[in-house]
Amino acid sequence: MKSTFKYSFSLFLVLCSFLVTAQKTVEKDSTITKKDSIKPKTERYGLRLGVDLFKLSRSFYDKNYKGLELVGDFKFTRKHYLAAEIGNENKTVEDDQLNFTTKGTYIKVGFDYNSYENWLGMNNMIYVGMRYGASSFSQTLNSYSIYYANTYFPKPTIESGEKFDGLSAQWIEVIAGVKAEMFSNFYIGFSFRMNNLITNKLPENFDNLYIPGFNRTYGGNFGAGFNYSISYFVPLYKTVLKTKMNEKK
């Protein structure tokens, strides 16, 4: 886990430096290039759709995990985006005294605020945001062992298979992340997330130790997560930017 967060932070620094370098390059080119006629400045608005690479790749190397998350955002002002994620997860957790499987789907909706100053034609982001998340899932208690203070004898494992259906949870996420255009209309990004449960429907004689879309609960209301994403920007329309001279007129 520490190495994963270390890699994520390194990627964060690389993307930030990429954004700064790209903006300086555009600024230099715009200074060198001179045109006789001034064309009206326009800005693109549209929909960006993608997939969470972390969950997708984890499904191949982690035998206890299967998951997929689709991500999207829609730019409706120069700084504000509507955003959503929808996905499903199937995860088996193996602890010293407990083995259980969680299956379910989830959806998250909210907004992002872009604090990065883009040049014309760019839609890079250094952003903060918020999501409302809801999940519907089931828990299956595969096996468990009874705790004994005397550790000289092996702990007997009890096979269960008891299933708890109709479970649900709702939460709020606070997000910070980066999205950078690597190729024409293709974006790479990642985000860190802090979660706080609002509602949590518990099964009888058990607990929701893992919630799809929320991650581990650790017996409390707080959780954390992150994602890597690749997405494609679909331009839908353009708007003409008002210059200072037009605003004075």
C-alpha positions as CSV (number, residue, x, y, z in Angstrom):
1,M,0.0,0.0,0.0
2,K,2.8,2.4,0.9
3,S,4.6,1.7,-2.5
4,T,1.3,2.3,-4.3
5,F,0.7,5.7,-2.7
6,K,4.4,6.5,-3.3
7,Y,4.0,5.7,-7.0
8,S,0.7,7.7,-7.1
9,F,2.4,10.8,-5.6
10,S,5.3,10.5,-8.1
11,L,2.8,10.3,-10.9
12,F,1.0,13.4,-9.5
13,L,4.3,15.4,-9.6
14,V,5.0,14.2,-13.2
15,L,1.6,15.3,-14.5
16,C,1.8,18.7,-12.7
17,S,5.2,19.3,-14.3
18,F,3.8,18.2,-17.7
19,L,1.0,20.8,-17.4
20,V,3.4,23.6,-16.5
21,T,5.8,22.7,-19.3
22,A,2.9,22.5,-21.8
23,Q,1.6,25.9,-20.8
24,K,5.0,27.5,-21.1
25,T,5.4,26.0,-24.6
26,V,2.1,27.3,-25.8
27,E,2.9,30.7,-24.3
28,K,6.2,30.8,-26.1
29,D,4.7,29.7,-29.5
30,S,1.9,32.3,-29.1
31,T,4.5,35.0,-28.5
32,I,6.6,34.1,-31.5
33,T,3.7,33.6,-33.9
34,K,2.2,36.9,-35.2
35,K,-0.8,37.2,-37.4
36,D,-2.1,40.2,-39.4
37,S,-5.7,39.5,-38.7
38,I,-7.1,38.6,-35.2
39,K,-9.5,35.7,-35.2
40,P,-12.2,35.5,-32.5
41,K,-11.1,33.3,-29.6
42,T,-13.2,30.2,-29.0
43,E,-13.3,27.6,-26.2
44,R,-14.4,23.9,-26.6
45,Y,-17.1,22.4,-24.4
46,G,-18.0,18.7,-24.4
47,L,-18.1,15.3,-22.7
48,R,-15.1,13.3,-21.5
49,L,-15.6,9.5,-21.1
50,G,-13.2,6.9,-19.8
51,V,-12.3,3.9,-17.6
52,D,-10.5,3.5,-14.3
53,L,-7.3,1.7,-15.2
54,F,-6.5,0.7,-11.6
55,K,-9.7,-1.4,-11.2
56,L,-9.4,-2.8,-14.7
57,S,-5.8,-3.9,-14.3
58,R,-6.3,-5.2,-10.8
59,S,-8.8,-7.7,-12.1
60,F,-6.0,-9.5,-14.0
61,Y,-3.4,-9.8,-11.3
62,D,-5.5,-10.1,-8.1
63,K,-7.3,-13.4,-7.9
64,N,-9.6,-12.0,-5.2
65,Y,-10.8,-9.0,-7.1
66,K,-13.0,-8.3,-10.2
67,G,-14.1,-4.8,-10.9
68,L,-14.8,-2.2,-13.6
69,E,-15.5,1.6,-13.3
70,L,-16.6,3.9,-16.0
71,V,-15.9,7.6,-15.5
72,G,-17.1,10.8,-17.2
73,D,-17.3,14.6,-16.9
74,F,-19.0,17.4,-18.7
75,K,-17.6,20.9,-18.9
76,F,-20.4,23.4,-18.5
77,T,-18.3,26.5,-17.5
78,R,-14.7,27.4,-17.9
79,K,-13.9,26.1,-14.4
80,H,-16.8,23.8,-13.5
81,Y,-17.5,20.2,-14.5
82,L,-20.3,17.8,-13.8
83,A,-18.8,14.4,-13.0
84,A,-20.0,10.8,-12.5
85,E,-18.6,7.3,-12.0
86,I,-20.5,4.0,-12.2
87,G,-19.0,0.6,-11.5
88,N,-19.2,-2.9,-10.0
89,E,-16.9,-4.9,-7.7
90,N,-16.5,-8.5,-6.6
91,K,-13.9,-8.7,-3.8
92,T,-12.9,-11.5,-1.4
93,V,-11.2,-10.4,1.8
94,E,-9.0,-12.9,3.6
95,D,-8.1,-11.9,7.2
96,D,-6.6,-14.0,10.0
97,Q,-10.0,-14.8,11.5
98,L,-12.4,-13.9,8.7
99,N,-13.0,-14.7,5.0
100,F,-15.9,-12.9,3.2
101,T,-16.9,-11.9,-0.3
102,T,-18.6,-8.6,-1.3
103,K,-20.5,-8.2,-4.6
104,G,-22.3,-5.1,-5.8
105,T,-22.7,-2.0,-8.0
106,Y,-22.4,1.7,-7.2
107,I,-22.8,5.2,-8.7
108,K,-21.2,8.5,-7.8
109,V,-22.4,11.9,-9.0
110,G,-21.0,15.4,-8.3
111,F,-18.9,18.2,-9.6
112,D,-15.2,19.2,-10.1
113,Y,-13.6,22.7,-9.9
114,N,-10.6,23.2,-12.1
115,S,-8.0,25.5,-10.6
116,Y,-5.6,25.2,-13.6
117,E,-5.4,28.2,-16.0
118,N,-5.6,26.6,-19.5
119,W,-4.6,28.2,-22.7
120,L,-7.1,28.2,-25.6
121,G,-7.9,24.7,-26.9
122,M,-6.7,23.0,-23.7
123,N,-8.8,21.1,-21.1
124,N,-6.1,20.0,-18.6
125,M,-7.1,20.0,-14.9
126,I,-5.7,20.3,-11.4
127,Y,-9.0,20.1,-9.6
128,V,-10.9,19.5,-6.4
129,G,-14.4,18.1,-6.2
130,M,-17.1,16.3,-4.4
131,R,-19.3,13.2,-5.0
132,Y,-22.4,11.7,-3.6
133,G,-22.1,7.9,-3.7
134,A,-24.6,5.1,-3.4
135,S,-24.0,1.4,-3.4
136,S,-26.2,-1.8,-3.5
137,F,-24.5,-5.0,-2.6
138,S,-24.4,-8.4,-0.8
139,Q,-22.0,-10.0,1.6
140,T,-21.1,-13.7,1.9
141,L,-19.4,-15.0,5.0
142,N,-17.2,-17.8,3.6
143,S,-15.5,-18.9,6.8
144,Y,-14.3,-17.7,10.2
145,S,-12.3,-18.8,13.2
146,I,-13.1,-18.3,16.9
147,Y,-10.6,-16.3,18.9
148,Y,-8.8,-18.1,21.7
149,A,-6.5,-16.5,24.2
150,N,-4.4,-19.7,24.2
151,T,-2.3,-19.7,21.0
152,Y,-0.6,-23.1,21.6
153,F,-3.3,-24.9,19.7
154,P,-4.4,-24.2,16.1
155,K,-7.5,-22.2,15.6
156,P,-10.3,-24.3,14.0
157,T,-11.8,-22.8,10.8
158,I,-15.6,-22.9,10.5
159,E,-17.1,-23.0,7.0
160,S,-20.2,-20.8,6.7
161,G,-21.4,-19.7,3.3
162,E,-24.1,-17.5,4.9
163,K,-25.2,-14.8,2.5
164,F,-26.7,-11.3,3.3
165,D,-28.6,-9.7,0.5
166,G,-30.3,-6.3,0.1
167,L,-27.5,-4.2,1.7
168,S,-26.9,-0.6,0.8
169,A,-24.7,2.4,1.8
170,Q,-24.5,6.1,0.9
171,W,-21.5,8.4,1.4
172,I,-19.8,11.7,0.5
173,E,-16.4,11.9,-1.2
174,V,-13.9,14.8,-1.2
175,I,-11.6,14.6,-4.2
176,A,-8.3,16.1,-5.4
177,G,-6.8,15.1,-8.8
178,V,-5.1,15.8,-12.1
179,K,-6.0,15.2,-15.7
180,A,-3.5,15.9,-18.5
181,E,-3.9,15.6,-22.3
182,M,-1.2,13.2,-23.5
183,F,-2.4,12.9,-27.1
184,S,-5.1,14.6,-29.2
185,N,-8.3,14.5,-27.0
186,F,-6.8,11.6,-24.9
187,Y,-6.3,12.3,-21.2
188,I,-4.5,10.5,-18.4
189,G,-5.5,11.3,-14.8
190,F,-5.7,10.2,-11.2
191,S,-7.3,11.3,-8.0
192,F,-7.2,10.8,-4.3
193,R,-10.5,10.4,-2.4
194,M,-11.6,10.8,1.2
195,N,-15.0,9.2,2.1
196,N,-17.5,9.6,4.9
197,L,-20.4,7.3,5.3
198,I,-23.9,8.8,5.6
199,T,-26.0,5.6,5.8
200,N,-25.0,2.0,6.1
201,K,-27.5,-0.8,6.2
202,L,-25.8,-3.6,8.2
203,P,-26.6,-7.3,8.0
204,E,-27.7,-9.2,11.1
205,N,-24.7,-10.4,13.3
206,F,-22.2,-9.2,10.7
207,D,-20.7,-5.9,9.5
208,N,-20.0,-4.2,6.2
209,L,-16.2,-4.3,6.3
210,Y,-16.0,-3.6,2.5
211,I,-18.4,-1.6,0.4
212,P,-18.2,-1.4,-3.4
213,G,-17.2,2.0,-4.5
214,F,-16.3,3.0,-0.9
215,N,-13.5,0.4,-0.2
216,R,-12.6,-0.8,3.3
217,T,-14.5,0.7,6.2
218,Y,-12.2,-0.5,9.0
219,G,-15.1,-0.6,11.4
220,G,-15.8,3.1,11.1
221,N,-17.4,5.8,8.9
222,F,-14.2,6.9,7.1
223,G,-12.5,5.5,4.1
224,A,-10.0,6.4,1.4
225,G,-9.3,5.5,-2.2
226,F,-7.7,6.6,-5.5
227,N,-8.0,5.9,-9.2
228,Y,-6.1,6.1,-12.5
229,S,-8.1,6.8,-15.5
230,I,-7.8,7.2,-19.3
231,S,-10.5,9.1,-21.1
232,Y,-11.4,10.7,-24.4
233,F,-12.8,14.2,-24.9
234,V,-15.7,14.5,-27.3
235,P,-16.2,18.2,-28.3
236,L,-19.8,19.1,-28.6
237,Y,-19.8,22.9,-29.2
238,K,-17.7,26.0,-29.0
239,T,-18.3,29.4,-27.5
240,V,-16.7,32.7,-28.5
241,L,-14.7,34.3,-25.6
242,K,-15.4,37.9,-24.9
243,T,-12.3,40.1,-25.0
244,K,-11.7,43.1,-22.7
245,M,-12.4,45.5,-25.6
246,N,-15.7,43.8,-26.4
247,E,-16.7,44.0,-22.7
248,K,-15.9,47.7,-22.6
249,K,-18.0,48.3,-25.8
